[in-house]
Amino acid sequence: MKKISIPACICACVLTWLLTLSGVFFCHRLFSRIAAARAPYTAGDKLAEAAEIIRENFIGEYEESALTDDAIDAMVASLGDRWSYYMTADEVEDYARLTANSYGGIGIVIRGETGERPDVLKVYAQSPAGEAGVLPGSSFLAVNGQDVSGMDRDGISELIRAAIAEGRVDLRLSCPDGEARDYSLTPGEVYTDPVSYGLTPAGLGYIRLENFEGRSAQQAIDAVEDLRARAVPGIIFDVRENPGGQLSELLKLLDYLLPEGKLFISRNMDGSEHVDYSEASYVELPMAVLLNEDSYSAAEFFAAALREYGWAELVGAQTSGKGYAQITVPMTDGSAIHISHIAYFTPNGVCLAGVGLTPDHSVALGEEERSLLYYGMLPPEDDAQLAAAERLLLGSAAVSP
């Protein structure tokens, strides 16, 4: 057996100790670097790092602005809130017009079912088309010189959008009297009417609120005043397909209709609450509210407030259940994040988020009737929900504040 001398053994021990020490030192440095690399850092740091990796390594072509927009869009989408979203600078401009019940264009709505010749369903009075005298019911013959007699609605709409982008829309239309007329339109601001009103077949007042955006409250108030002057026996408010809108418009209309008391309760992120109140003046008439699956936000709270005060009964279908208010926070480049910021409640403190409103009288429309309602083409005599509201107000169950 080979013997190992004491000095050799000592040297071996020393060498082993040195190697172990250096190994510990190396591992310490290595894990320190790993720990530093994994140290918490902000979402902004991570996004910047990802962008830098793409810049330094991606061989293909891409747009820097699109990269940023998509990243922010994904961040907001990850909140899982359908009411929060990111808007580019162009979308912010469109949104501002929407909330003012206006948009850029020529001011016509095109109708055209499959297999039918498209025509002009609606012309907004305050629009280039309205000011030029374009008439509802006119059929399209040509757009900017191109024959469209065989085109469907989508094809004609695409041609008009392209012409709007170029700054001029030349239309040749077959008018309701059968005469062909030419219109040369310069695209401009189009102001839509959020409120329309009249009398139902049974002689009740009827007010349709398309939304609660700019000018909606005052237009609705003017409609109520006119119907009261006609001595109608009751009023039906129609908020079906109404996506909501601005809290200020909702409160203005509710304050006009309801007696003194709570109108709306909002709760901030810190738990603090704010209550909006109505003044003493009110409108005393039997009322009903029509609503459906696409009645959102302010439309739901409008109906809820009238019911909780005993001012109206609700007719139609279960609503969507939106219970958060959003704010639009601008970013440096003109883009913005529209984000849920406040939880809100009915006058009685009820939260509608994810629940919605169950009508007092559930009445369903068929698929075809729903489609016609969406396009504003459902005849009153085929509207089962409207008929139910008429029977309610004219019968023994009428609500009399």
Contacts in CASP RR format, 6 or more apart in sequence:
PFRMAT RR
TARGET T0000
AUTHOR 0000-0000-0000
METHOD contacts of the structure
MODEL  1
MKKISIPACICACVLTWLLTLSGVFFCHRLFSRIAAARAPYTAGDKLAEA
AEIIRENFIGEYEESALTDDAIDAMVASLGDRWSYYMTADEVEDYARLTA
NSYGGIGIVIRGETGERPDVLKVYAQSPAGEAGVLPGSSFLAVNGQDVSG
MDRDGISELIRAAIAEGRVDLRLSCPDGEARDYSLTPGEVYTDPVSYGLT
PAGLGYIRLENFEGRSAQQAIDAVEDLRARAVPGIIFDVRENPGGQLSEL
LKLLDYLLPEGKLFISRNMDGSEHVDYSEASYVELPMAVLLNEDSYSAAE
FFAAALREYGWAELVGAQTSGKGYAQITVPMTDGSAIHISHIAYFTPNGV
CLAGVGLTPDHSVALGEEERSLLYYGMLPPEDDAQLAAAERLLLGSAAVS
P
4 12 0 8 1.000
43 75 0 8 1.000
47 71 0 8 1.000
50 71 0 8 1.000
51 67 0 8 1.000
51 68 0 8 1.000
54 62 0 8 1.000
54 67 0 8 1.000
69 86 0 8 1.000
69 88 0 8 1.000
69 335 0 8 1.000
72 86 0 8 1.000
72 335 0 8 1.000
72 337 0 8 1.000
73 85 0 8 1.000
73 86 0 8 1.000
75 86 0 8 1.000
76 84 0 8 1.000
76 85 0 8 1.000
76 86 0 8 1.000
76 337 0 8 1.000
76 339 0 8 1.000
77 85 0 8 1.000
79 339 0 8 1.000
81 324 0 8 1.000
81 339 0 8 1.000
81 340 0 8 1.000
83 322 0 8 1.000
83 324 0 8 1.000
83 326 0 8 1.000
83 338 0 8 1.000
83 340 0 8 1.000
84 326 0 8 1.000
84 337 0 8 1.000
84 338 0 8 1.000
84 339 0 8 1.000
84 340 0 8 1.000
85 337 0 8 1.000
85 338 0 8 1.000
86 335 0 8 1.000
86 336 0 8 1.000
86 337 0 8 1.000
86 338 0 8 1.000
87 95 0 8 1.000
87 328 0 8 1.000
87 335 0 8 1.000
87 336 0 8 1.000
87 337 0 8 1.000
87 338 0 8 1.000
88 335 0 8 1.000
89 333 0 8 1.000
89 334 0 8 1.000
89 335 0 8 1.000
91 335 0 8 1.000
92 328 0 8 1.000
92 330 0 8 1.000
92 334 0 8 1.000
92 335 0 8 1.000
92 336 0 8 1.000
94 103 0 8 1.000
95 328 0 8 1.000
95 336 0 8 1.000
95 338 0 8 1.000
97 103 0 8 1.000
97 104 0 8 1.000
97 189 0 8 1.000
98 213 0 8 1.000
99 213 0 8 1.000
99 214 0 8 1.000
99 245 0 8 1.000
99 246 0 8 1.000
100 213 0 8 1.000
100 214 0 8 1.000
100 215 0 8 1.000
101 191 0 8 1.000
101 192 0 8 1.000
101 193 0 8 1.000
101 194 0 8 1.000
101 211 0 8 1.000
101 213 0 8 1.000
101 214 0 8 1.000
101 215 0 8 1.000
101 216 0 8 1.000
102 189 0 8 1.000
102 190 0 8 1.000
102 191 0 8 1.000
102 192 0 8 1.000
103 189 0 8 1.000
103 190 0 8 1.000
103 192 0 8 1.000
104 164 0 8 1.000
104 187 0 8 1.000
104 188 0 8 1.000
104 189 0 8 1.000
104 190 0 8 1.000
105 127 0 8 1.000
105 128 0 8 1.000
105 164 0 8 1.000
105 187 0 8 1.000
105 188 0 8 1.000
105 189 0 8 1.000
105 190 0 8 1.000
106 127 0 8 1.000
106 128 0 8 1.000
106 129 0 8 1.000
106 160 0 8 1.000
106 164 0 8 1.000
106 169 0 8 1.000
106 185 0 8 1.000
106 187 0 8 1.000
106 188 0 8 1.000
106 190 0 8 1.000
107 123 0 8 1.000
107 124 0 8 1.000
107 127 0 8 1.000
107 128 0 8 1.000
107 129 0 8 1.000
107 130 0 8 1.000
107 190 0 8 1.000
108 120 0 8 1.000
108 121 0 8 1.000
108 122 0 8 1.000
108 123 0 8 1.000
108 124 0 8 1.000
108 127 0 8 1.000
108 129 0 8 1.000
108 134 0 8 1.000
109 120 0 8 1.000
109 121 0 8 1.000
109 122 0 8 1.000
109 123 0 8 1.000
110 118 0 8 1.000
110 119 0 8 1.000
110 120 0 8 1.000
110 121 0 8 1.000
110 140 0 8 1.000
110 153 0 8 1.000
110 156 0 8 1.000
110 157 0 8 1.000
110 160 0 8 1.000
111 118 0 8 1.000
111 119 0 8 1.000
111 120 0 8 1.000
111 121 0 8 1.000
111 153 0 8 1.000
111 375 0 8 1.000
111 377 0 8 1.000
112 118 0 8 1.000
112 119 0 8 1.000
112 152 0 8 1.000
112 153 0 8 1.000
114 152 0 8 1.000
115 152 0 8 1.000
117 139 0 8 1.000
117 140 0 8 1.000
117 149 0 8 1.000
117 150 0 8 1.000
118 139 0 8 1.000
118 140 0 8 1.000
118 151 0 8 1.000
118 152 0 8 1.000
118 153 0 8 1.000
118 156 0 8 1.000
119 137 0 8 1.000
119 138 0 8 1.000
119 139 0 8 1.000
119 140 0 8 1.000
120 134 0 8 1.000
120 135 0 8 1.000
120 136 0 8 1.000
120 137 0 8 1.000
120 138 0 8 1.000
120 139 0 8 1.000
120 140 0 8 1.000
120 173 0 8 1.000
121 136 0 8 1.000
121 137 0 8 1.000
121 375 0 8 1.000
121 377 0 8 1.000
122 136 0 8 1.000
123 129 0 8 1.000
123 130 0 8 1.000
123 133 0 8 1.000
123 134 0 8 1.000
123 135 0 8 1.000
123 136 0 8 1.000
124 130 0 8 1.000
124 190 0 8 1.000
124 191 0 8 1.000
124 192 0 8 1.000
124 193 0 8 1.000
125 193 0 8 1.000
126 189 0 8 1.000
126 190 0 8 1.000
126 191 0 8 1.000
127 188 0 8 1.000
127 189 0 8 1.000
127 190 0 8 1.000
127 191 0 8 1.000
128 169 0 8 1.000
128 185 0 8 1.000
128 186 0 8 1.000
128 187 0 8 1.000
128 188 0 8 1.000
128 190 0 8 1.000
129 183 0 8 1.000
129 185 0 8 1.000
132 183 0 8 1.000
132 184 0 8 1.000
132 185 0 8 1.000
133 183 0 8 1.000
134 171 0 8 1.000
134 173 0 8 1.000
134 183 0 8 1.000
135 175 0 8 1.000
135 176 0 8 1.000
136 176 0 8 1.000
137 175 0 8 1.000
137 176 0 8 1.000
138 173 0 8 1.000
138 174 0 8 1.000
138 175 0 8 1.000
138 176 0 8 1.000
138 181 0 8 1.000
139 173 0 8 1.000
139 174 0 8 1.000
140 148 0 8 1.000
140 149 0 8 1.000
140 151 0 8 1.000
140 156 0 8 1.000
140 171 0 8 1.000
140 172 0 8 1.000
140 173 0 8 1.000
140 174 0 8 1.000
141 147 0 8 1.000
141 148 0 8 1.000
141 149 0 8 1.000
141 172 0 8 1.000
141 173 0 8 1.000
141 174 0 8 1.000
141 180 0 8 1.000
142 148 0 8 1.000
142 170 0 8 1.000
142 171 0 8 1.000
142 172 0 8 1.000
143 156 0 8 1.000
143 159 0 8 1.000
143 160 0 8 1.000
143 163 0 8 1.000
143 169 0 8 1.000
143 170 0 8 1.000
143 171 0 8 1.000
143 172 0 8 1.000
144 159 0 8 1.000
144 163 0 8 1.000
144 168 0 8 1.000
144 169 0 8 1.000
144 170 0 8 1.000
145 170 0 8 1.000
145 172 0 8 1.000
146 159 0 8 1.000
148 155 0 8 1.000
148 156 0 8 1.000
148 159 0 8 1.000
151 159 0 8 1.000
160 169 0 8 1.000
163 169 0 8 1.000
163 170 0 8 1.000
164 187 0 8 1.000
167 186 0 8 1.000
167 187 0 8 1.000
168 184 0 8 1.000
168 185 0 8 1.000
168 186 0 8 1.000
168 187 0 8 1.000
169 184 0 8 1.000
169 185 0 8 1.000
169 186 0 8 1.000
169 187 0 8 1.000
170 182 0 8 1.000
170 183 0 8 1.000
170 184 0 8 1.000
170 185 0 8 1.000
171 182 0 8 1.000
171 183 0 8 1.000
171 185 0 8 1.000
172 180 0 8 1.000
172 181 0 8 1.000
172 182 0 8 1.000
172 183 0 8 1.000
173 180 0 8 1.000
173 181 0 8 1.000
173 182 0 8 1.000
173 183 0 8 1.000
174 180 0 8 1.000
175 181 0 8 1.000
192 210 0 8 1.000
193 210 0 8 1.000
193 219 0 8 1.000
194 209 0 8 1.000
194 210 0 8 1.000
194 211 0 8 1.000
194 212 0 8 1.000
194 213 0 8 1.000
194 214 0 8 1.000
194 215 0 8 1.000
194 216 0 8 1.000
194 219 0 8 1.000
195 207 0 8 1.000
195 208 0 8 1.000
195 209 0 8 1.000
195 210 0 8 1.000
195 216 0 8 1.000
195 219 0 8 1.000
195 220 0 8 1.000
195 223 0 8 1.000
196 207 0 8 1.000
196 208 0 8 1.000
196 210 0 8 1.000
197 205 0 8 1.000
197 206 0 8 1.000
197 207 0 8 1.000
197 208 0 8 1.000
197 223 0 8 1.000
197 226 0 8 1.000
197 227 0 8 1.000
198 205 0 8 1.000
198 206 0 8 1.000
198 207 0 8 1.000
198 223 0 8 1.000
198 227 0 8 1.000
199 205 0 8 1.000
199 206 0 8 1.000
199 230 0 8 1.000
199 232 0 8 1.000
200 206 0 8 1.000
200 236 0 8 1.000
200 380 0 8 1.000
200 386 0 8 1.000
200 390 0 8 1.000
201 380 0 8 1.000
201 381 0 8 1.000
201 390 0 8 1.000
202 390 0 8 1.000
202 394 0 8 1.000
203 232 0 8 1.000
203 233 0 8 1.000
204 232 0 8 1.000
204 233 0 8 1.000
204 234 0 8 1.000
204 235 0 8 1.000
204 236 0 8 1.000
204 389 0 8 1.000
204 390 0 8 1.000
204 393 0 8 1.000
204 394 0 8 1.000
205 227 0 8 1.000
205 232 0 8 1.000
205 234 0 8 1.000
205 235 0 8 1.000
205 236 0 8 1.000
206 235 0 8 1.000
206 236 0 8 1.000
206 238 0 8 1.000
206 386 0 8 1.000
207 220 0 8 1.000
207 223 0 8 1.000
207 224 0 8 1.000
207 227 0 8 1.000
207 235 0 8 1.000
207 236 0 8 1.000
207 237 0 8 1.000
207 238 0 8 1.000
208 238 0 8 1.000
209 216 0 8 1.000
209 220 0 8 1.000
209 237 0 8 1.000
209 238 0 8 1.000
209 239 0 8 1.000
209 242 0 8 1.000
209 299 0 8 1.000
209 302 0 8 1.000
210 216 0 8 1.000
210 241 0 8 1.000
210 242 0 8 1.000
211 242 0 8 1.000
211 243 0 8 1.000
211 244 0 8 1.000
211 245 0 8 1.000
212 242 0 8 1.000
212 244 0 8 1.000
212 245 0 8 1.000
212 246 0 8 1.000
212 249 0 8 1.000
212 250 0 8 1.000
212 253 0 8 1.000
212 297 0 8 1.000
212 298 0 8 1.000
212 299 0 8 1.000
212 302 0 8 1.000
213 244 0 8 1.000
213 245 0 8 1.000
213 246 0 8 1.000
213 249 0 8 1.000
214 246 0 8 1.000
214 249 0 8 1.000
216 245 0 8 1.000
216 249 0 8 1.000
216 253 0 8 1.000
217 248 0 8 1.000
217 249 0 8 1.000
217 250 0 8 1.000
217 252 0 8 1.000
217 253 0 8 1.000
217 256 0 8 1.000
218 252 0 8 1.000
220 253 0 8 1.000
221 252 0 8 1.000
221 253 0 8 1.000
221 256 0 8 1.000
224 235 0 8 1.000
224 256 0 8 1.000
224 257 0 8 1.000
224 283 0 8 1.000
227 235 0 8 1.000
228 283 0 8 1.000
228 285 0 8 1.000
232 285 0 8 1.000
233 286 0 8 1.000
233 393 0 8 1.000
233 394 0 8 1.000
234 285 0 8 1.000
234 286 0 8 1.000
234 287 0 8 1.000
234 393 0 8 1.000
234 398 0 8 1.000
235 285 0 8 1.000
235 286 0 8 1.000
235 287 0 8 1.000
235 288 0 8 1.000
236 287 0 8 1.000
236 288 0 8 1.000
236 289 0 8 1.000
236 290 0 8 1.000
236 386 0 8 1.000
236 389 0 8 1.000
236 390 0 8 1.000
236 393 0 8 1.000
237 287 0 8 1.000
237 288 0 8 1.000
237 289 0 8 1.000
237 290 0 8 1.000
237 302 0 8 1.000
237 303 0 8 1.000
237 306 0 8 1.000
237 312 0 8 1.000
238 289 0 8 1.000
238 290 0 8 1.000
238 386 0 8 1.000
239 289 0 8 1.000
239 290 0 8 1.000
239 291 0 8 1.000
239 295 0 8 1.000
239 299 0 8 1.000
239 302 0 8 1.000
239 303 0 8 1.000
240 290 0 8 1.000
240 291 0 8 1.000
240 292 0 8 1.000
240 294 0 8 1.000
240 295 0 8 1.000
240 316 0 8 1.000
240 373 0 8 1.000
240 385 0 8 1.000
241 292 0 8 1.000
241 294 0 8 1.000
241 295 0 8 1.000
241 373 0 8 1.000
241 374 0 8 1.000
242 294 0 8 1.000
242 295 0 8 1.000
242 296 0 8 1.000
242 298 0 8 1.000
242 299 0 8 1.000
243 294 0 8 1.000
243 296 0 8 1.000
243 297 0 8 1.000
243 299 0 8 1.000
244 250 0 8 1.000
244 296 0 8 1.000
244 297 0 8 1.000
244 298 0 8 1.000
244 299 0 8 1.000
245 297 0 8 1.000
245 298 0 8 1.000
246 298 0 8 1.000
247 264 0 8 1.000
247 298 0 8 1.000
247 325 0 8 1.000
249 298 0 8 1.000
250 264 0 8 1.000
250 298 0 8 1.000
250 301 0 8 1.000
250 302 0 8 1.000
251 263 0 8 1.000
251 264 0 8 1.000
251 276 0 8 1.000
253 302 0 8 1.000
254 263 0 8 1.000
254 264 0 8 1.000
254 278 0 8 1.000
254 302 0 8 1.000
254 305 0 8 1.000
254 306 0 8 1.000
255 263 0 8 1.000
255 278 0 8 1.000
255 279 0 8 1.000
256 281 0 8 1.000
256 282 0 8 1.000
256 283 0 8 1.000
257 282 0 8 1.000
257 283 0 8 1.000
257 287 0 8 1.000
257 306 0 8 1.000
257 311 0 8 1.000
258 278 0 8 1.000
258 282 0 8 1.000
258 305 0 8 1.000
258 306 0 8 1.000
258 309 0 8 1.000
258 311 0 8 1.000
259 278 0 8 1.000
259 280 0 8 1.000
259 281 0 8 1.000
259 282 0 8 1.000
259 309 0 8 1.000
260 277 0 8 1.000
260 278 0 8 1.000
260 279 0 8 1.000
260 280 0 8 1.000
261 277 0 8 1.000
261 278 0 8 1.000
261 347 0 8 1.000
262 275 0 8 1.000
262 276 0 8 1.000
262 277 0 8 1.000
262 278 0 8 1.000
262 347 0 8 1.000
263 276 0 8 1.000
263 277 0 8 1.000
263 278 0 8 1.000
263 305 0 8 1.000
263 347 0 8 1.000
264 275 0 8 1.000
264 276 0 8 1.000
264 301 0 8 1.000
264 305 0 8 1.000
264 344 0 8 1.000
264 345 0 8 1.000
264 346 0 8 1.000
264 347 0 8 1.000
265 273 0 8 1.000
265 274 0 8 1.000
265 275 0 8 1.000
265 276 0 8 1.000
265 344 0 8 1.000
265 345 0 8 1.000
265 346 0 8 1.000
265 347 0 8 1.000
265 349 0 8 1.000
266 273 0 8 1.000
266 274 0 8 1.000
266 276 0 8 1.000
266 325 0 8 1.000
266 342 0 8 1.000
266 343 0 8 1.000
266 344 0 8 1.000
266 345 0 8 1.000
267 273 0 8 1.000
267 274 0 8 1.000
267 342 0 8 1.000
267 343 0 8 1.000
267 344 0 8 1.000
267 345 0 8 1.000
268 274 0 8 1.000
268 341 0 8 1.000
268 342 0 8 1.000
269 341 0 8 1.000
282 401 0 8 1.000
284 401 0 8 1.000
285 401 0 8 1.000
286 393 0 8 1.000
286 398 0 8 1.000
286 399 0 8 1.000
286 400 0 8 1.000
286 401 0 8 1.000
287 306 0 8 1.000
287 311 0 8 1.000
287 312 0 8 1.000
287 393 0 8 1.000
287 399 0 8 1.000
287 401 0 8 1.000
288 312 0 8 1.000
288 313 0 8 1.000
288 314 0 8 1.000
288 315 0 8 1.000
288 389 0 8 1.000
288 392 0 8 1.000
288 393 0 8 1.000
288 399 0 8 1.000
289 302 0 8 1.000
289 303 0 8 1.000
289 306 0 8 1.000
289 307 0 8 1.000
289 312 0 8 1.000
289 313 0 8 1.000
289 314 0 8 1.000
289 315 0 8 1.000
290 315 0 8 1.000
290 316 0 8 1.000
290 385 0 8 1.000
290 386 0 8 1.000
290 389 0 8 1.000
291 299 0 8 1.000
291 300 0 8 1.000
291 303 0 8 1.000
291 314 0 8 1.000
291 315 0 8 1.000
291 316 0 8 1.000
291 317 0 8 1.000
291 319 0 8 1.000
291 357 0 8 1.000
291 359 0 8 1.000
292 316 0 8 1.000
292 317 0 8 1.000
292 319 0 8 1.000
292 365 0 8 1.000
292 370 0 8 1.000
292 373 0 8 1.000
292 385 0 8 1.000
293 317 0 8 1.000
293 318 0 8 1.000
293 319 0 8 1.000
293 320 0 8 1.000
294 320 0 8 1.000
295 303 0 8 1.000
295 319 0 8 1.000
295 320 0 8 1.000
295 357 0 8 1.000
296 319 0 8 1.000
296 320 0 8 1.000
296 321 0 8 1.000
296 322 0 8 1.000
297 322 0 8 1.000
297 323 0 8 1.000
299 319 0 8 1.000
300 319 0 8 1.000
300 320 0 8 1.000
300 321 0 8 1.000
300 322 0 8 1.000
300 352 0 8 1.000
300 356 0 8 1.000
300 357 0 8 1.000
301 344 0 8 1.000
301 346 0 8 1.000
301 352 0 8 1.000
303 312 0 8 1.000
303 314 0 8 1.000
303 319 0 8 1.000
303 357 0 8 1.000
304 346 0 8 1.000
304 347 0 8 1.000
304 350 0 8 1.000
304 352 0 8 1.000
304 357 0 8 1.000
305 346 0 8 1.000
305 347 0 8 1.000
306 312 0 8 1.000
307 313 0 8 1.000
307 314 0 8 1.000
307 357 0 8 1.000
307 360 0 8 1.000
308 346 0 8 1.000
308 347 0 8 1.000
308 348 0 8 1.000
308 350 0 8 1.000
309 347 0 8 1.000
309 401 0 8 1.000
310 399 0 8 1.000
310 401 0 8 1.000
311 399 0 8 1.000
311 401 0 8 1.000
312 399 0 8 1.000
313 360 0 8 1.000
313 361 0 8 1.000
313 392 0 8 1.000
313 397 0 8 1.000
313 399 0 8 1.000
314 357 0 8 1.000
314 359 0 8 1.000
314 360 0 8 1.000
314 361 0 8 1.000
315 359 0 8 1.000
315 360 0 8 1.000
315 361 0 8 1.000
315 363 0 8 1.000
315 385 0 8 1.000
315 388 0 8 1.000
315 389 0 8 1.000
315 392 0 8 1.000
316 359 0 8 1.000
316 361 0 8 1.000
316 362 0 8 1.000
316 363 0 8 1.000
316 364 0 8 1.000
316 385 0 8 1.000
316 388 0 8 1.000
317 359 0 8 1.000
317 362 0 8 1.000
317 363 0 8 1.000
317 364 0 8 1.000
317 365 0 8 1.000
318 356 0 8 1.000
318 357 0 8 1.000
318 358 0 8 1.000
318 359 0 8 1.000
318 362 0 8 1.000
319 352 0 8 1.000
319 356 0 8 1.000
319 357 0 8 1.000
320 354 0 8 1.000
320 356 0 8 1.000
321 352 0 8 1.000
321 353 0 8 1.000
321 354 0 8 1.000
321 355 0 8 1.000
321 356 0 8 1.000
321 357 0 8 1.000
322 352 0 8 1.000
322 353 0 8 1.000
322 354 0 8 1.000
322 356 0 8 1.000
323 343 0 8 1.000
323 344 0 8 1.000
323 351 0 8 1.000
323 352 0 8 1.000
323 353 0 8 1.000
323 354 0 8 1.000
324 340 0 8 1.000
324 341 0 8 1.000
324 342 0 8 1.000
324 343 0 8 1.000
324 344 0 8 1.000
324 353 0 8 1.000
325 340 0 8 1.000
325 341 0 8 1.000
325 342 0 8 1.000
325 343 0 8 1.000
325 344 0 8 1.000
326 338 0 8 1.000
326 339 0 8 1.000
326 340 0 8 1.000
326 341 0 8 1.000
327 338 0 8 1.000
327 339 0 8 1.000
327 341 0 8 1.000
327 342 0 8 1.000
328 336 0 8 1.000
328 337 0 8 1.000
328 338 0 8 1.000
329 336 0 8 1.000
329 337 0 8 1.000
329 338 0 8 1.000
329 339 0 8 1.000
330 336 0 8 1.000
331 337 0 8 1.000
343 351 0 8 1.000
343 353 0 8 1.000
344 351 0 8 1.000
345 351 0 8 1.000
346 352 0 8 1.000
361 388 0 8 1.000
361 389 0 8 1.000
361 392 0 8 1.000
363 384 0 8 1.000
363 385 0 8 1.000
363 388 0 8 1.000
364 384 0 8 1.000
365 373 0 8 1.000
365 383 0 8 1.000
365 384 0 8 1.000
365 385 0 8 1.000
369 378 0 8 1.000
369 382 0 8 1.000
369 383 0 8 1.000
369 384 0 8 1.000
372 378 0 8 1.000
372 379 0 8 1.000
372 382 0 8 1.000
373 383 0 8 1.000
380 386 0 8 1.000
392 398 0 8 1.000
392 399 0 8 1.000
393 399 0 8 1.000
END
